[in-house]
Each structure stands twice: as C-alpha cells, then as structure tokens.
C-alpha cells in the first residue's frame, strides 16, 4: 500500500496531463471548426452579394439602354424596345433569385442597404417600361440608385470584414458627368 501511495502523485500527474491534453485538443478542434465554418459562410455571403450586385446592375444598365433614345445626353447604347423589355424581364428574374440569397445570408445592415438599392433600381426599371410618374426625374433617380449601390457595397464589405477604404462611386460618377 505504501508503494501505491508513493506513486499516487505521479499517477495523478499522468491523469491530469491526459485530461489537459484532451481538453486542449478539444478546444483546438472546436476553434478550427468554427474558423472553417466562418470562412465557408463568408464565401457564400460573398457569392450572394456578388450575384445580387451583378444582376441588379444588369437591370440598371438595361434601363439606361431602353431610355437612351429619349435622353439626348445619354451615353448608353440604345436597344430595341422589344428586345430590351425581354432582357430586362430576364435580368429581373435573375435579380429576384439573387435577392433570396441576400435575405438568407446577409446581415441586417446589408439586407437594408440591398433593399434601398433594389428600390432605387426598380424606379429606373419602371421608367424604362413607361410606368414612371409624370414628375419622374431620371437624373435624381440614377443618383439614388448610385448612392444605393454605394450603401450596399459599404454594408457588404463590413459584413465580410473587408478593409474599410472608401469605395463609393456616386460622387465620382456625378463629378464625371458634370465635367463631360
């Protein structure tokens, strides 16, 4: 019994060492799994934000092309009305699908910013379809859409923890139009 009691501290040390190793391994595995999960969701969020931006910008550009012939200062390449309406319908369908991914994966700020941009582009689309109100101001509507895009990209970059630099385009686009 005395031999057992003499070896008891060593035995306790081995047990504590094994438990410490198991606990450390468990915590490391959990941290690694959480990092991998975070990266996977960030990749999916990035894909969702990119697809939404691409499809909404397509609707925006088609609205410009559909209205180009009625806006003398337009730089957009005019498109045949029937073809344009078909393309805008297709782009709108793709944008609607992309919107669902943003709703599912986006944080509250990004979804709110996406909603604002989407509403602003919808006003351009309505004008292109001939459904705008009589007091519709194309220049102001384009500015709202550009500012909506800026807000979306700022929120999306924050959601993805991308660097915070200024990536806004609305002010630059307005300055460019005035100097042209």
N, C-alpha and C positions, 0 to 999 in steps of 0.2 A: 504494500500500500504506500509505503514511503517513497518507493521508486516512482510510482504513479504520480504522487503529489509533487515530486521534484520535477517531473516532466510536464506537469499541468500548465505552467506558464508558456512553455514552448508550444504546446498543443493549442492553447487559447490564441497565441500569436498566429499560428498557421490558420486557424479558423477565421480570425479577424482579417488576415491577409486575403484569404479566399473570398470572403464576403465583400471586402473592399474592392477586389478585382472585379467581381461580378457586378457590383453596383456601378463602378466606373465604366465598365463595358456597356452596361445597360444604358447609362446616361449618354455615353458617346453614340451608341446606335440610335437612340431616340433623337438626339440633336442632328445627326446625319440624315435621318429620315425626314425630319421637319425641314431641313435645308433643301433636300431634294424635292419635297412636296411644294415648297415655296417657289423654287425655280420652275417646276412644272406648271404651276398656276400662273406665274408671271409670263411664261412663254405663251400660254393660252390666252391670257389677257392681252398681250402684245398682238397676237394674231387677230383677236376680236376687234381691238381698237384699229388696227391697220386696215382690216377688211371694211369696217364701218366707214372709216375716213375715205378709203378709196371709192366705195360705192356712192357715198354722199357727194363726194367731189364730182363723180361722173354725172349725177343728176344736175348739179350746179353748172357744169360745163355744157351739158346738153341744153339747159335752159338759156344759157348765153347764146348758143348757136341758133336755137329756134327763134330768138328775138333779135338776132343780129341785123336782119334787113330793116327792122323798124327803128333801130338805134344808129343813126349816122356815125356816131363817134366810136362805134363798136369795133374791136379788133378781132372778134370771134369770126370764125369761118361759118357763113350761113349754111343751113342744112334744109333740105326739103321738108316741109311741114309734116307730111305723112310719115316719112322715114324718121324724122325727129321725134314725133309723138310715139312711134313704136319703140324706138331706142330708149326714150325716157321712161316708158312703161316697164321695159325690161330692167333698166337700171334701178327704178323704184322698187321693183320686186326683189332684186338682189339686196338693196339697201334695207328693206324691211326684214329680210332674213338676217342680215348682219346686225341689225338693231337688237334682235333677240339675244345674241351672244353678248353684246354690251350689257344688256339688262341682267343677264345671268352672272357675268364675271366681273363687271365693273363695280367700283366703289361708289358711294352716294354722290360724291362731288363730280366724278367723271360722268355718271349717268345724267346728272342735272345739266352739265355742260353739253353733253351729247344731245340732250333734248332741246336745248336752246339752239344749237347749230342746226339740228334737224328741222325745227320750226322755221328758222330763217330761210333755209333752202326750199322748204315747202312753199314759201311765199314766192320765190323765184319760179318754181315749177308751175304754180297757179298762174302766174303772169304769162309764162310761156304757153300755157294751154288756153290762154284767153279768158281766164276766170278771175283775174285780179279786180279789185275795186277801182272805181273811176279815179280816185285820188292816189293810186299806187305810184310810188316814187322808186324807179328802178335803181338809181344811184344809192339811195338810202338803204334799200333792201339788200343790195350787194354788200354794202358796208356792214350791215347787220350779220350777213352770212360770213363775211371775212372775220369779223370780231367773234362770232360764234365758233368758227374753226379755231381761232387762237385760244379761246377759252377751253375748248375740248382738248387741244394738244397740251396746254399747260396742266390741266387736271389729269390727263392720261399719263404725262411724264411724271407727275408727282405720285400717281398710283403705282407706277412701275419703278419708282425711286431712281429715275434717270436724272442726270445732272440738271440743275435748276436754271441754266442760262436762258436768256431771253430769246425765244424762237418765234415771237409774234410776227405776223406778216401784214396785218390790216393797215397799220400806219405806213409801212413801206410801200404797199400797193397804192394807197391813196396819194402819197407823195409822188410816186412814179407816174400816176395818171395825170396829176397836175402839171408835171414837168414835161409831159409828152406833147 
